[in-house]
Amino acid sequence: MSADHTPGPWNTTGLNIRNREGGLICTVTNLWAEKATPQNVKEANARLISYAPLLLESVVMALQFLEIVQYSAKDKDPDLSRAAGLLAIGFECVISSATETNENRTNN
């Protein structure tokens, strides 16, 4: 997993998402919206964005757990092993998408 993003934890102050030192990461707006986004929706979006580092870390840990389950259940419970493997593929895609750099996107 790449650490190119600002490390968490992040928090919100109104519509601003800030790092642990209080530095501004981003501000939720509706600059490109066709109509004004309600304030409560923008605040909910800010809270969701502020949890991005924790969510990414949780997905990475869940992937590690799924890999253990997949391996350990291989002979005892093939269905469980297969299910863990399929979930792991999805989690790998999420992690890859979240940590992919712009350079990698333009080269693919």
Buried (B, 14 or more C-beta within 10 A) or exposed (E): EEEEBBEBEBBBEEBBBBBEEEEEBBBBEBEEEEEEBEEEEBBEBBBEBBBBBEBBEEBBEBBEBBBEBBEEBBEEEEEBBEBBBEBBEEBBEBBEEBBEEEEEEEEE
